[in-house]
Amino acid sequence: MQTKQLGNSDLQITPIGFGAWAIGGSGWAFAWGSQADQQSIEAIHRALDLGVNWIDTAAIYGLGHSEEVVAQALKGIAQRPYIFTKCSLIWNEQRETGNSLKEDSIRREVEASLRRLQVETIDLYQIHWPNPDSEIEEGWTTLAKLKDEGKVRYIGVSNFNVEQLKRAQAIAPVTSLQPPYSLVKPAAEAEILPFCQENNIGVIVYSPMQSGLLTGAMSAERIAAMPDDDWRKRSQEFQEPRLSRNLKLVELLQKIGKPHGRSPGEVAIAWTLRHPAVTAAIVGGRNSKQVQGIIGAADFRLNAEELEQIAAFLQQNP
């Protein structure tokens, strides 16, 4: 699998990284329902076997559990992948979540993540959300200090807009941005992606398949049968009137992928990777079969005619 340099770092990352959101399991606000740890570990191993060289997680995923599962999966692995994680979303003993970019809070978070991940240094440490906005400068200054101290190798952000990126850059260089970007949510193309390209900020997009919606495995019946603690059940994209439009888009992706032996999900991921500003895409997998079904996106290129078909659909179905 080919690699690409991530922004101003020396990290050479594969076009697809393993996303560890869903493997956090149940029992928190943005859970995907229950998840067997052994299946998560098998999914990570399969991704690494297929050439993926980075894992993206966050402290908040499963309230620390995702990081612990990642550490478990990497025990005894000779060629360890890069590990990316995030801070700023915190929780209390009642499992209620909150936001903080205060220095003392971030320092507690990084020590907890290092302990859970069982590493001495985190390859990429990111501010998960720019909340509270008034604390961005304090938060980013703290990440810059952690880099200087060697606790993290590189620092990035997630969900920041251009104005917030500029505020961070005035303090210390931003290695990467993690924005939502998919055929369902292409808004990053307007300002964010061009700004990152101009400023050598690496872009690792999340939810390129819109949280499983564009995989071809989703239907109204399946969504209705989802457990109550699967956050997607409450998402507008998984409800009418948007659901019918999104499933119609999947039909087009199926039509485009079929002659190439590619799944709708792989076509959706490849569409995000075609943008010159995008370094790589975060792709989740809850078992080894799911990982196997999306890995082909890494080297799949959509041709001009296929891109025109997709553009026409988006124009006709905004």
GUVO-20819 format. One record per residue: residue in one letter; x, y, z of N, C-alpha, C in turn. Coordinates in steps of 0.1 Angstrom, whole numbers, padded with zeros to 4 digits. Example, Ala and Ser with C-alpha at 12.3 -4.5 7.8 and 13.67 -1.06 7.14 Angstrom:
REM residues 2
 residuo  n.px  n.py  n.pz ca.px ca.py ca.pz  c.px  c.py  c.pz
       A  0132 -0057  0078  0123 -0045  0078  0132 -0033  0078
       S  0128 -0022  0071  0137 -0011  0071  0129  0000  0079
This chain:
REM residues 318
 residuo  n.px  n.py  n.pz ca.px ca.py ca.pz  c.px  c.py  c.pz
       M  0009 -0012  0000  0000  0000  0000  0009  0012  0000
       Q  0006  0022 -0009  0014  0034 -0010  0012  0042  0002
       T  0021  0051  0005  0020  0060  0017  0021  0074  0012
       K  0017  0083  0021  0018  0098  0018  0022  0105  0031
       Q  0030  0116  0029  0035  0123  0041  0023  0131  0047
       L  0022  0130  0060  0011  0137  0067  0016  0152  0071
       G  0011  0161  0063  0014  0175  0066  0029  0178  0068
       N  0033  0185  0079  0047  0189  0081  0054  0178  0089
       S  0048  0166  0091  0055  0156  0099  0064  0147  0090
       D  0071  0138  0097  0078  0127  0089  0070  0114  0089
       L  0057  0115  0093  0048  0103  0093  0044  0100  0078
       Q  0047  0088  0074  0043  0084  0060  0031  0074  0063
       I  0019  0079  0060  0008  0070  0063  0000  0065  0051
       T -0006  0053  0053 -0013  0046  0042 -0026  0054  0040
       P -0032  0053  0028 -0044  0060  0024 -0056  0057  0033
       I -0056  0046  0040 -0067  0042  0049 -0060  0039  0063
       G -0067  0044  0073 -0063  0041  0087 -0075  0034  0094
       F -0071  0027  0104 -0082  0020  0112 -0088  0029  0122
       G -0101  0031  0120 -0108  0040  0130 -0114  0032  0141
       A -0111  0036  0153 -0115  0028  0165 -0126  0034  0173
       W -0135  0042  0167 -0147  0047  0174 -0156  0036  0179
       A -0161  0028  0169 -0171  0018  0172 -0167  0008  0182
       I -0153  0005  0182 -0149 -0006  0191 -0148 -0002  0205
       G -0152  0011  0208 -0153  0015  0222 -0164  0008  0230
       G -0173  0003  0222 -0184 -0005  0229 -0195  0004  0234
       S -0204 -0002  0242 -0216  0005  0246 -0214  0013  0259
       G -0225  0020  0264 -0225  0026  0277 -0220  0040  0277
       W -0220  0047  0266 -0217  0061  0266 -0225  0068  0255
       A -0224  0081  0255 -0234  0089  0247 -0233  0086  0232
       F -0221  0084  0226 -0220  0082  0212 -0216  0068  0208
       A -0221  0058  0215 -0218  0044  0213 -0225  0039  0200
       W -0219  0028  0195 -0225  0022  0183 -0232  0009  0187
       G -0236  0007  0200 -0241 -0005  0205 -0230 -0014  0210
       S -0233 -0026  0215 -0223 -0034  0221 -0213 -0040  0211
       Q -0202 -0043  0216 -0191 -0048  0207 -0182 -0057  0214
       A -0179 -0069  0208 -0171 -0079  0214 -0156 -0075  0212
       D -0148 -0074  0223 -0134 -0070  0222 -0126 -0079  0213
       Q -0129 -0092  0213 -0121 -0102  0205 -0123 -0099  0190
       Q -0136 -0095  0186 -0138 -0092  0172 -0131 -0079  0168
       S -0130 -0069  0178 -0123 -0057  0175 -0108 -0060  0173
       I -0102 -0068  0181 -0088 -0072  0180 -0086 -0079  0167
       E -0094 -0088  0163 -0093 -0095  0150 -0094 -0085  0138
       A -0103 -0075  0140 -0104 -0064  0129 -0091 -0056  0128
       I -0085 -0053  0139 -0072 -0045  0139 -0061 -0054  0133
       H -0061 -0066  0137 -0050 -0075  0131 -0052 -0077  0116
       R -0064 -0078  0112 -0067 -0079  0097 -0062 -0067  0090
       A -0066 -0055  0095 -0062 -0042  0089 -0046 -0041  0088
       L -0039 -0045  0098 -0025 -0045  0098 -0019 -0055  0088
       D -0025 -0067  0088 -0021 -0077  0078 -0022 -0072  0064
       L -0033 -0064  0061 -0035 -0059  0048 -0027 -0046  0045
       G -0019 -0042  0054 -0010 -0031  0051 -0013 -0018  0058
       V -0024 -0016  0065 -0027 -0004  0071 -0016 -0001  0082
       N -0012  0012  0083  0000  0015  0092 -0004  0025  0102
       W -0017  0028  0104 -0020  0038  0115 -0034  0035  0121
       I -0036  0038  0133 -0049  0036  0140 -0052  0049  0146
       D -0065  0053  0145 -0070  0065  0150 -0080  0062  0161
       T -0078  0066  0173 -0087  0064  0184 -0089  0078  0191
       A -0096  0077  0203 -0098  0089  0211 -0101  0084  0225
       A -0097  0092  0235 -0100  0089  0249 -0115  0087  0251
       I -0123  0095  0245 -0137  0094  0248 -0144  0082  0242
       Y -0138  0075  0232 -0144  0063  0226 -0146  0052  0237
       G -0158  0050  0241 -0160  0040  0251 -0154  0044  0265
       L -0152  0057  0267 -0147  0063  0279 -0134  0055  0283
       G -0125  0055  0274 -0112  0049  0276 -0110  0035  0271
       H -0122  0029  0268 -0121  0014  0264 -0115  0012  0251
       S -0117  0021  0241 -0112  0019  0228 -0096  0019  0228
       E -0091  0028  0236 -0076  0029  0237 -0071  0016  0243
       E -0078  0010  0253 -0074 -0002  0260 -0074 -0014  0250
       V -0084 -0014  0242 -0085 -0025  0232 -0074 -0024  0221
       V -0071 -0012  0217 -0060 -0009  0208 -0047 -0015  0214
       A -0044 -0012  0226 -0032 -0016  0233 -0032 -0032  0233
       Q -0043 -0038  0236 -0044 -0052  0237 -0041 -0058  0223
       A -0047 -0052  0213 -0045 -0057  0199 -0030 -0057  0195
       L -0023 -0047  0200 -0009 -0044  0195  0001 -0052  0204
       K -0003 -0059  0214  0007 -0067  0222  0014 -0077  0213
       G  0027 -0077  0214  0034 -0087  0206  0036 -0084  0191
       I  0030 -0073  0187  0031 -0069  0172  0045 -0063  0170
       A  0053 -0070  0161  0067 -0065  0159  0067 -0051  0152
       Q  0060 -0050  0141  0059 -0037  0134  0047 -0029  0138
       R  0048 -0021  0148  0037 -0014  0154  0033 -0003  0145
       P  0019 -0001  0143  0015  0010  0135  0016  0023  0143
       Y  0014  0034  0136  0014  0047  0143  0001  0047  0151
       I  0001  0054  0162 -0011  0055  0170 -0015  0070  0172
       F -0027  0073  0167 -0032  0087  0169 -0044  0087  0179
       T -0044  0096  0188 -0056  0097  0197 -0059  0112  0199
       K -0070  0114  0207 -0075  0128  0208 -0078  0131  0223
       C -0079  0144  0225 -0083  0149  0239 -0094  0160  0237
       S -0099  0164  0249 -0108  0176  0250 -0122  0171  0254
       L -0126  0159  0251 -0139  0154  0256 -0136  0145  0268
       I -0142  0149  0280 -0139  0143  0292 -0152  0137  0298
       W -0150  0129  0309 -0162  0124  0316 -0159  0122  0331
       N -0170  0121  0338 -0169  0119  0352 -0173  0105  0357
       E -0174  0103  0370 -0177  0090  0375 -0191  0085  0371
       Q -0200  0094  0368 -0213  0091  0364 -0214  0088  0349
       R -0203  0089  0342 -0201  0086  0328 -0208  0098  0320
       E -0209  0109  0326 -0214  0121  0319 -0203  0128  0312
       T -0205  0132  0300 -0194  0138  0292 -0194  0154  0292
       G -0182  0159  0291 -0181  0174  0291 -0169  0178  0282
       N -0166  0191  0281 -0155  0196  0273 -0145  0204  0281
       S -0132  0202  0279 -0122  0211  0285 -0110  0211  0277
       L -0105  0224  0275 -0092  0226  0268 -0082  0232  0278
       K -0085  0232  0291 -0076  0237  0301 -0063  0229  0302
       E -0052  0235  0305 -0039  0228  0305 -0039  0216  0315
       D -0044  0218  0327 -0044  0207  0337 -0052  0196  0333
       S -0064  0198  0326 -0072  0188  0321 -0066  0180  0310
       I -0060  0187  0300 -0053  0180  0289 -0041  0172  0294
       R -0034  0177  0304 -0022  0169  0310 -0027  0157  0316
       R -0038  0157  0323 -0044  0145  0329 -0048  0135  0318
       E -0054  0141  0308 -0058  0132  0296 -0047  0125  0290
       V -0036  0133  0287 -0025  0126  0279 -0019  0115  0288
       E -0017  0118  0301 -0011  0107  0309 -0020  0095  0310
       A -0033  0097  0310 -0043  0086  0310 -0042  0078  0297
       S -0041  0085  0286 -0041  0079  0272 -0028  0071  0271
       L -0016  0077  0275 -0004  0070  0275 -0004  0057  0283
       R -0011  0057  0294 -0012  0045  0303 -0021  0035  0296
       R -0032  0039  0291 -0042  0030  0285 -0036  0024  0272
       L -0029  0032  0264 -0023  0027  0251 -0010  0019  0254
       Q -0005  0021  0266  0008  0014  0269  0019  0018  0260
       V  0020  0031  0257  0031  0036  0249  0038  0048  0257
       E  0050  0051  0253  0058  0062  0259  0055  0075  0252
       T  0052  0074  0239  0049  0086  0231  0037  0083  0222
       I  0029  0093  0220  0017  0092  0211  0022  0099  0198
       D  0020  0092  0186  0025  0097  0174  0018  0110  0169
       L  0005  0110  0171 -0003  0122  0167 -0013  0125  0178
       Y -0013  0136  0185 -0022  0139  0195 -0031  0151  0190
       Q -0044  0149  0191 -0053  0159  0185 -0063  0165  0194
       I -0067  0177  0193 -0078  0183  0200 -0091  0178  0192
       H -0099  0171  0200 -0111  0164  0193 -0121  0174  0188
       W -0125  0183  0197 -0135  0193  0193 -0130  0207  0198
       P -0132  0218  0191 -0128  0231  0195 -0137  0237  0206
       N -0140  0230  0216 -0149  0234  0227 -0142  0233  0240
       P -0144  0243  0249 -0150  0256  0246 -0141  0264  0237
       D -0147  0272  0228 -0140  0280  0218 -0130  0289  0225
       S -0134  0295  0236 -0126  0304  0243 -0113  0298  0249
       E -0112  0285  0249 -0100  0278  0255 -0091  0273  0244
       I -0094  0275  0231 -0086  0270  0221 -0071  0273  0222
       E -0068  0286  0225 -0054  0290  0226 -0047  0283  0238
       E -0054  0282  0249 -0048  0274  0261 -0045  0260  0257
       G -0055  0254  0251 -0054  0240  0247 -0043  0237  0237
       W -0042  0246  0227 -0032  0244  0216 -0018  0246  0222
       T -0017  0256  0230 -0004  0259  0237  0001  0247  0245
       T -0009  0241  0251 -0006  0229  0259 -0001  0217  0251
       L -0008  0215  0239 -0003  0205  0230  0011  0207  0225
       A  0014  0220  0222  0027  0224  0217  0038  0221  0228
       K  0034  0223  0241  0043  0220  0252  0045  0205  0253
       L  0035  0197  0251  0036  0182  0252  0045  0177  0241
       K  0044  0183  0229  0053  0180  0218  0068  0182  0222
       D  0070  0194  0228  0084  0198  0232  0089  0189  0243
       E  0080  0184  0251  0084  0175  0262  0085  0160  0258
       G  0082  0157  0245  0083  0144  0240  0072  0134  0243
       K  0062  0139  0249  0050  0130  0252  0043  0126  0240
       V  0043  0136  0230  0036  0133  0217  0046  0138  0206
       R  0045  0131  0195  0054  0134  0184  0049  0146  0175
       Y  0037  0146  0172  0031  0156  0164  0017  0160  0169
       I  0012  0172  0166 -0001  0177  0171 -0010  0181  0160
       G -0022  0178  0162 -0032  0181  0152 -0046  0185  0158
       V -0056  0188  0150 -0069  0191  0155 -0079  0184  0147
       S -0091  0184  0152 -0103  0178  0146 -0115  0187  0147
       N -0123  0188  0136 -0135  0196  0136 -0133  0211  0138
       F -0121  0216  0134 -0118  0230  0135 -0123  0236  0121
       N -0127  0249  0122 -0130  0256  0110 -0117  0264  0106
       V -0118  0272  0095 -0106  0279  0091 -0101  0289  0101
       E -0111  0297  0106 -0107  0307  0116 -0100  0301  0128
       Q -0105  0290  0133 -0099  0283  0144 -0086  0277  0141
       L -0084  0273  0129 -0071  0268  0124 -0061  0279  0124
       K -0065  0291  0120 -0056  0303  0120 -0052  0306  0134
       R -0061  0306  0143 -0058  0309  0157 -0047  0299  0163
       A -0049  0286  0159 -0039  0276  0164 -0026  0278  0157
       Q -0026  0281  0145 -0013  0283  0137 -0005  0295  0142
       A -0012  0305  0148 -0005  0316  0153  0004  0312  0165
       I  0001  0301  0171  0008  0296  0183  0019  0286  0180
       A  0015  0276  0172  0024  0265  0168  0018  0259  0155
       P  0027  0253  0146  0022  0247  0134  0013  0235  0136
       V  0002  0235  0128 -0008  0224  0128 -0004  0213  0119
       T -0001  0201  0124  0003  0190  0115 -0009  0185  0107
       S -0020  0184  0113 -0031  0178  0106 -0045  0183  0111
       L -0055  0181  0102 -0069  0184  0106 -0077  0171  0103
       Q -0086  0168  0111 -0095  0157  0109 -0109  0163  0108
       P -0114  0165  0095 -0128  0170  0093 -0137  0158  0089
       P -0150  0160  0091 -0160  0151  0085 -0160  0154  0070
       Y -0159  0143  0062 -0160  0145  0047 -0165  0132  0040
       S -0175  0134  0033 -0181  0122  0026 -0190  0128  0015
       L -0196  0118  0007 -0205  0122 -0003 -0218  0128  0003
       V -0221  0124  0016 -0233  0129  0022 -0229  0143  0029
       K -0217  0145  0033 -0213  0157  0039 -0200  0163  0032
       P -0202  0169  0021 -0190  0174  0013 -0186  0188  0016
       A -0192  0194  0027 -0190  0209  0030 -0175  0213  0031
       A -0166  0204  0035 -0152  0207  0037 -0145  0212  0025
       E -0151  0209  0013 -0145  0213  0000 -0145  0228 -0002
       A -0154  0235  0004 -0156  0249  0002 -0144  0257  0007
       E -0141  0256  0019 -0130  0264  0025 -0119  0256  0032
       I -0123  0246  0039 -0114  0239  0048 -0103  0231  0040
       L -0107  0224  0030 -0097  0216  0022 -0087  0225  0015
       P -0092  0236  0008 -0082  0245  0001 -0073  0251  0011
       F -0077  0255  0023 -0069  0262  0033 -0058  0252  0037
       C -0062  0239  0040 -0052  0230  0044 -0041  0227  0033
       Q -0046  0226  0021 -0037  0224  0010 -0026  0235  0009
       E -0031  0248  0010 -0023  0259  0009 -0013  0260  0021
       N -0016  0255  0032 -0008  0257  0044 -0001  0244  0049
       N  0000  0234  0040  0007  0221  0043  0001  0215  0056
       I -0012  0215  0058 -0018  0208  0069 -0024  0195  0063
       G -0019  0184  0069 -0024  0171  0064 -0039  0170  0067
       V -0046  0162  0059 -0061  0161  0061 -0063  0146  0062
       I -0068  0141  0074 -0073  0128  0075 -0088  0128  0078
       V -0096  0125  0068 -0110  0127  0069 -0117  0115  0077
       Y -0127  0119  0084 -0135  0108  0091 -0149  0107  0086
       S -0154  0095  0088 -0168  0091  0083 -0169  0092  0068
       P -0159  0087  0060 -0160  0088  0046 -0172  0079  0040
       M -0176  0070  0048 -0188  0062  0044 -0200  0066  0052
       Q -0200  0078  0058 -0210  0083  0067 -0215  0073  0077
       S -0205  0069  0085 -0208  0060  0096 -0216  0047  0092
       G -0212  0041  0081 -0217  0029  0076 -0229  0030  0067
       L -0234  0042  0065 -0246  0045  0057 -0244  0041  0042
       L -0231  0043  0037 -0228  0041  0023 -0222  0028  0020
       T -0222  0019  0029 -0216  0006  0027 -0223 -0004  0018
       G -0236 -0001  0017 -0245 -0011  0010 -0251 -0021  0019
       A -0248 -0020  0032 -0253 -0030  0041 -0265 -0024  0049
       M -0268 -0011  0046 -0278 -0004  0054 -0292 -0004  0047
       S -0302 -0005  0055 -0316 -0004  0050 -0325  0002  0061
       A -0337  0006  0057 -0346  0012  0067 -0349  0001  0078
       E -0350 -0011  0074 -0353 -0022  0084 -0341 -0024  0094
       R -0329 -0024  0088 -0317 -0026  0097 -0316 -0014  0107
       I -0318 -0002  0102 -0317  0009  0111 -0328  0009  0122
       A -0340  0004  0118 -0351  0003  0128 -0347 -0007  0139
       A -0339 -0017  0135 -0336 -0028  0144 -0323 -0025  0152
       M -0317 -0014  0150 -0305 -0010  0157 -0308 -0009  0172
       P -0298 -0013  0181 -0300 -0011  0195 -0302  0004  0199
       D -0309  0006  0209 -0312  0020  0213 -0300  0028  0217
       D -0289  0022  0220 -0277  0029  0223 -0267  0031  0211
       D -0273  0028  0200 -0265  0031  0187 -0269  0046  0183
       W -0259  0055  0184 -0262  0069  0182 -0267  0072  0168
       R -0264  0063  0158 -0269  0065  0144 -0284  0065  0143
       K -0291  0058  0152 -0305  0058  0152 -0311  0072  0153
       R -0304  0081  0160 -0308  0095  0162 -0303  0105  0152
       S -0295  0100  0142 -0289  0109  0132 -0299  0112  0121
       Q -0299  0124  0117 -0308  0129  0106 -0306  0121  0093
       E -0293  0118  0091 -0290  0111  0078 -0295  0097  0078
       F -0298  0091  0089 -0304  0078  0090 -0319  0078  0091
       Q -0325  0090  0090 -0339  0091  0091 -0345  0098  0079
       E -0358  0096  0076 -0364  0103  0065 -0365  0118  0068
       P -0365  0126  0057 -0364  0123  0043 -0351  0120  0038
       R -0340  0122  0046 -0327  0121  0040 -0323  0106  0038
       L -0328  0097  0045 -0325  0083  0044 -0327  0078  0029
       S -0339  0081  0024 -0342  0076  0010 -0332  0081  0000
       R -0329  0094  0002 -0319  0100 -0008 -0305  0093 -0006
       N -0301  0091  0006 -0288  0085  0008 -0288  0070  0003
       L -0299  0063  0005 -0299  0049 -0001 -0299  0049 -0016
       K -0305  0059 -0022 -0305  0061 -0036 -0291  0063 -0041
       L -0283  0071 -0033 -0269  0073 -0036 -0261  0060 -0036
       V -0264  0052 -0026 -0258  0038 -0025 -0260  0030 -0038
       E -0272  0031 -0043 -0275  0024 -0056 -0265  0028 -0067
       L -0263  0041 -0068 -0253  0046 -0078 -0239  0041 -0075
       L -0235  0041 -0062 -0222  0036 -0059 -0220  0021 -0062
       Q -0231  0014 -0060 -0231 -0001 -0063 -0229 -0002 -0078
       K -0236  0006 -0086 -0235  0005 -0101 -0221  0008 -0106
       I -0215  0018 -0099 -0201  0022 -0103 -0191  0012 -0099
       G -0193  0006 -0087 -0183 -0003 -0081 -0183 -0017 -0087
       K -0195 -0021 -0092 -0196 -0035 -0096 -0187 -0039 -0107
       P -0185 -0032 -0118 -0176 -0036 -0129 -0161 -0038 -0124
       H -0158 -0031 -0113 -0144 -0031 -0108 -0143 -0041 -0096
       G -0154 -0047 -0092 -0154 -0056 -0081 -0152 -0049 -0068
       R -0157 -0036 -0067 -0156 -0028 -0055 -0170 -0026 -0049
       S -0170 -0025 -0036 -0182 -0023 -0028 -0186 -0009 -0029
       P -0199 -0005 -0026 -0203  0009 -0025 -0194  0017 -0015
       G -0191  0010 -0004 -0182  0017  0006 -0169  0020  0001
       E -0163  0011 -0007 -0150  0014 -0013 -0151  0026 -0023
       V -0161  0026 -0030 -0163  0038 -0040 -0164  0051 -0032
       A -0172  0050 -0021 -0174  0062 -0013 -0161  0067 -0007
       I -0153  0058 -0002 -0140  0062  0004 -0131  0067 -0007
       A -0130  0060 -0019 -0122  0065 -0030 -0126  0079 -0035
       W -0138  0082 -0034 -0143  0096 -0038 -0136  0106 -0028
       T -0135  0103 -0016 -0129  0113 -0006 -0114  0114 -0009
       L -0108  0102 -0012 -0093  0102 -0014 -0089  0109 -0027
       R -0099  0111 -0036 -0095  0117 -0049 -0091  0132 -0048
       H -0096  0138 -0037 -0093  0152 -0035 -0078  0154 -0031
       P -0072  0163 -0039 -0057  0165 -0036 -0053  0170 -0022
       A -0062  0176 -0015 -0059  0180 -0001 -0060  0169  0009
       V -0066  0158  0005 -0068  0147  0015 -0056  0137  0015
       T -0051  0136  0027 -0039  0127  0028 -0044  0112  0030
       A -0054  0110  0038 -0059  0097  0041 -0073  0097  0047
       A -0079  0086  0048 -0093  0085  0053 -0093  0075  0065
       I -0101  0078  0075 -0103  0069  0087 -0114  0060  0084
       V -0112  0047  0085 -0123  0038  0082 -0124  0028  0093
       G -0136  0027  0099 -0138  0018  0110 -0141  0004  0105
       G -0139 -0005  0114 -0142 -0019  0111 -0145 -0026  0124
       R -0156 -0033  0125 -0160 -0039  0138 -0157 -0054  0138
       N -0153 -0060  0126 -0148 -0073  0125 -0139 -0075  0113
       S -0132 -0086  0112 -0122 -0087  0101 -0129 -0087  0087
       K -0142 -0092  0087 -0149 -0092  0074 -0152 -0078  0069
       Q -0156 -0069  0078 -0158 -0055  0074 -0145 -0049  0069
       V -0134 -0051  0076 -0121 -0046  0071 -0118 -0050  0057
       Q -0120 -0063  0055 -0117 -0069  0042 -0125 -0062  0031
       G -0138 -0058  0034 -0147 -0053  0025 -0144 -0038  0021
       I -0135 -0032  0028 -0132 -0017  0025 -0118 -0014  0020
       I -0109 -0024  0022 -0095 -0022  0020 -0091 -0018  0006
       G -0100 -0023 -0004 -0097 -0021 -0018 -0098 -0006 -0022
       A -0104  0002 -0013 -0105  0017 -0016 -0091  0023 -0017
       A -0081  0017 -0010 -0068  0024 -0009 -0062  0026 -0023
       D -0064  0017 -0032 -0058  0018 -0045 -0068  0019 -0057
       F -0080  0022 -0053 -0091  0023 -0064 -0092  0038 -0068
       R -0092  0040 -0081 -0093  0054 -0087 -0105  0055 -0095
       L -0113  0065 -0092 -0125  0067 -0100 -0121  0074 -0113
       N -0127  0070 -0124 -0124  0077 -0137 -0133  0090 -0139
       A -0130  0098 -0149 -0137  0110 -0151 -0152  0108 -0153
       E -0155  0098 -0160 -0170  0096 -0163 -0177  0092 -0150
       E -0171  0084 -0141 -0177  0080 -0128 -0178  0092 -0119
       L -0168  0100 -0119 -0169  0112 -0111 -0180  0122 -0115
       E -0182  0122 -0129 -0193  0131 -0134 -0206  0125 -0130
       Q -0208  0112 -0130 -0220  0106 -0126 -0224  0109 -0111
       I -0214  0109 -0103 -0215  0112 -0089 -0219  0127 -0087
       A -0211  0135 -0095 -0214  0150 -0094 -0228  0153 -0098
       A -0233  0147 -0109 -0247  0149 -0114 -0257  0145 -0103
       F -0254  0133 -0097 -0264  0129 -0086 -0264  0139 -0075
       L -0253  0144 -0070 -0252  0154 -0059 -0260  0167 -0063
       Q -0258  0170 -0076 -0265  0183 -0080 -0280  0181 -0081
       Q -0284  0169 -0085 -0299  0167 -0087 -0305  0163 -0073
       N -0297  0158 -0064 -0302  0154 -0051 -0295  0161 -0039
       P -0296  0174 -0038 -0288  0181 -0028 -0291  0177 -0014
